Amino acid sequence: MGSSKDGEDESGKKKHAGTSRNAQKEPDFSKLLDRVVFVLSGFVNPERSTLRSQALDMGAEYRPDWTSDCTLLVCAFANTPKFRQVQSDNGTIISKDWISESHRQRKLVDIEPYLMHAGKPWRKNKELVESDQDQKKERKEHQKQVERSHISSSSSAAVEVGHLETTNKQFSPSKIKQWAMDDLTQTVSWLESQEEKPEPSEMKSIAAEGIVTCLQDAIESLNQGNDITGVAEQWSFVPHVVNELLKLDVRKEAWLPKEQLSQLAIKCKKIYQTEFARMVSGDKGKRQQDTEHHSKTRSDDGQYDSDATIEMTEEEIELACRQLPGICG
């Protein structure tokens, strides 16, 4: 019985030891981001609120702005003022998906695929708690992240250059001029199809004004860090150029920062305004020539042209009939 009891004791101890090891492998969910001080950039509610809550659930601390004690920037897109500020401060920057995935899986997933910039350690070092060995391990892992980030940044830079070249070809001045002419024609046709429509003489200028206003709405939306989708939904008729910008804004494989999309939209707007000024002024000049032509109803010898309205007395009509018996009967 003694050996049996010893065996039970040993079995119990082994089971207890195994349970302890499992507990060590599965850290407390509420402490996954312990000693992480994060800032959010480029997000609007409700997404901003959701990300903030997820990070707080995992034990992180939130700051509204980047300060010296912050360790991590969760950023929606690169090249924003806050992105450049943290980058210059050598802070670590990640995409939102690292927070979302870690929260969903209830464990910290590998951060490397989500790094936008590898800077200083994204977790504060424990003071007087971590051993020298743990600190060396963390620094070594961080150095690997920095090296991988440099490689990833080089690849991303090459891809971005390729995207910019493709975009420049797609948005060449000659194409933008053609879009301007097509947009004006289509917008005029759309206006003409409406029950309440402008005067024919004002149709082109009103169509041009509407297109430029829609473009300006897109520029302002991009400057605020928002998508163009909301702009497109507010307009009954969306110009071709805004639809082309919208494709770039939502196409992830050819993604461009909002700042660059805004500059591209401004370039389009300037070309559109130049083309519209030329087309509208040319149309007005043609109408003026037609008016001058029709207003000239007499020639130098005093005779009336075929478009003039001639008023005759009854005596003049009777005299004309006598002179032209075949016509008057």
ChimeraX attribute file (.defattr): number of C-alpha atoms within 10 A of each C-alpha:
attribute: neighborCount
match mode: 1-to-1
recipient: residues
	/A:1	6
	/A:2	7
	/A:3	8
	/A:4	9
	/A:5	10
	/A:6	11
	/A:7	12
	/A:8	12
	/A:9	12
	/A:10	12
	/A:11	12
	/A:12	12
	/A:13	12
	/A:14	12
	/A:15	11
	/A:16	11
	/A:17	12
	/A:18	12
	/A:19	12
	/A:20	11
	/A:21	10
	/A:22	10
	/A:23	11
	/A:24	10
	/A:25	9
	/A:26	11
	/A:27	13
	/A:28	15
	/A:29	17
	/A:30	14
	/A:31	15
	/A:32	21
	/A:33	23
	/A:34	17
	/A:35	17
	/A:36	23
	/A:37	23
	/A:38	27
	/A:39	20
	/A:40	23
	/A:41	22
	/A:42	16
	/A:43	17
	/A:44	13
	/A:45	8
	/A:46	8
	/A:47	11
	/A:48	14
	/A:49	12
	/A:50	13
	/A:51	20
	/A:52	19
	/A:53	14
	/A:54	17
	/A:55	23
	/A:56	20
	/A:57	16
	/A:58	22
	/A:59	19
	/A:60	21
	/A:61	18
	/A:62	18
	/A:63	14
	/A:64	9
	/A:65	12
	/A:66	21
	/A:67	13
	/A:68	7
	/A:69	11
	/A:70	22
	/A:71	24
	/A:72	25
	/A:73	27
	/A:74	25
	/A:75	20
	/A:76	18
	/A:77	20
	/A:78	20
	/A:79	15
	/A:80	16
	/A:81	10
	/A:82	18
	/A:83	23
	/A:84	13
	/A:85	13
	/A:86	20
	/A:87	19
	/A:88	10
	/A:89	14
	/A:90	15
	/A:91	22
	/A:92	24
	/A:93	25
	/A:94	23
	/A:95	21
	/A:96	21
	/A:97	15
	/A:98	19
	/A:99	21
	/A:100	16
	/A:101	15
	/A:102	20
	/A:103	19
	/A:104	12
	/A:105	10
	/A:106	16
	/A:107	17
	/A:108	17
	/A:109	16
	/A:110	11
	/A:111	14
	/A:112	17
	/A:113	15
	/A:114	17
	/A:115	22
	/A:116	22
	/A:117	24
	/A:118	25
	/A:119	22
	/A:120	19
	/A:121	20
	/A:122	21
	/A:123	18
	/A:124	14
	/A:125	14
	/A:126	11
	/A:127	7
	/A:128	7
	/A:129	8
	/A:130	10
	/A:131	11
	/A:132	10
	/A:133	9
	/A:134	13
	/A:135	13
	/A:136	11
	/A:137	12
	/A:138	15
	/A:139	14
	/A:140	12
	/A:141	12
	/A:142	17
	/A:143	16
	/A:144	14
	/A:145	20
	/A:146	20
	/A:147	12
	/A:148	16
	/A:149	21
	/A:150	14
	/A:151	12
	/A:152	17
	/A:153	16
	/A:154	12
	/A:155	11
	/A:156	14
	/A:157	12
	/A:158	12
	/A:159	13
	/A:160	15
	/A:161	11
	/A:162	13
	/A:163	15
	/A:164	16
	/A:165	11
	/A:166	12
	/A:167	15
	/A:168	12
	/A:169	11
	/A:170	13
	/A:171	20
	/A:172	11
	/A:173	15
	/A:174	12
	/A:175	13
	/A:176	20
	/A:177	19
	/A:178	13
	/A:179	18
	/A:180	26
	/A:181	16
	/A:182	15
	/A:183	20
	/A:184	28
	/A:185	14
	/A:186	16
	/A:187	22
	/A:188	20
	/A:189	14
	/A:190	14
	/A:191	17
	/A:192	15
	/A:193	10
	/A:194	9
	/A:195	7
	/A:196	8
	/A:197	13
	/A:198	16
	/A:199	10
	/A:200	10
	/A:201	11
	/A:202	12
	/A:203	18
	/A:204	24
	/A:205	20
	/A:206	16
	/A:207	22
	/A:208	24
	/A:209	14
	/A:210	18
	/A:211	25
	/A:212	18
	/A:213	13
	/A:214	20
	/A:215	25
	/A:216	18
	/A:217	18
	/A:218	25
	/A:219	25
	/A:220	15
	/A:221	18
	/A:222	21
	/A:223	16
	/A:224	12
	/A:225	20
	/A:226	18
	/A:227	16
	/A:228	24
	/A:229	17
	/A:230	12
	/A:231	20
	/A:232	19
	/A:233	10
	/A:234	11
	/A:235	11
	/A:236	8
	/A:237	15
	/A:238	18
	/A:239	22
	/A:240	17
	/A:241	22
	/A:242	22
	/A:243	14
	/A:244	13
	/A:245	20
	/A:246	18
	/A:247	14
	/A:248	18
	/A:249	20
	/A:250	14
	/A:251	10
	/A:252	9
	/A:253	9
	/A:254	16
	/A:255	16
	/A:256	21
	/A:257	16
	/A:258	24
	/A:259	18
	/A:260	14
	/A:261	20
	/A:262	22
	/A:263	14
	/A:264	16
	/A:265	22
	/A:266	16
	/A:267	14
	/A:268	24
	/A:269	22
	/A:270	12
	/A:271	16
	/A:272	26
	/A:273	17
	/A:274	12
	/A:275	19
	/A:276	23
	/A:277	14
	/A:278	11
	/A:279	18
	/A:280	17
	/A:281	14
	/A:282	12
	/A:283	14
	/A:284	15
	/A:285	12
	/A:286	12
	/A:287	13
	/A:288	11
	/A:289	11
	/A:290	11
	/A:291	11
	/A:292	11
	/A:293	10
	/A:294	11
	/A:295	11
	/A:296	12
	/A:297	15
	/A:298	13
	/A:299	9
	/A:300	6
	/A:301	6
	/A:302	8
	/A:303	10
	/A:304	14
	/A:305	13
	/A:306	9
	/A:307	11
	/A:308	13
	/A:309	9
	/A:310	8
	/A:311	8
	/A:312	9
	/A:313	8
	/A:314	9
	/A:315	9
	/A:316	10
	/A:317	13
	/A:318	13
	/A:319	11
	/A:320	13
	/A:321	14
	/A:322	12
	/A:323	11
	/A:324	11
	/A:325	9
	/A:326	8
	/A:327	9
	/A:328	11
	/A:329	7
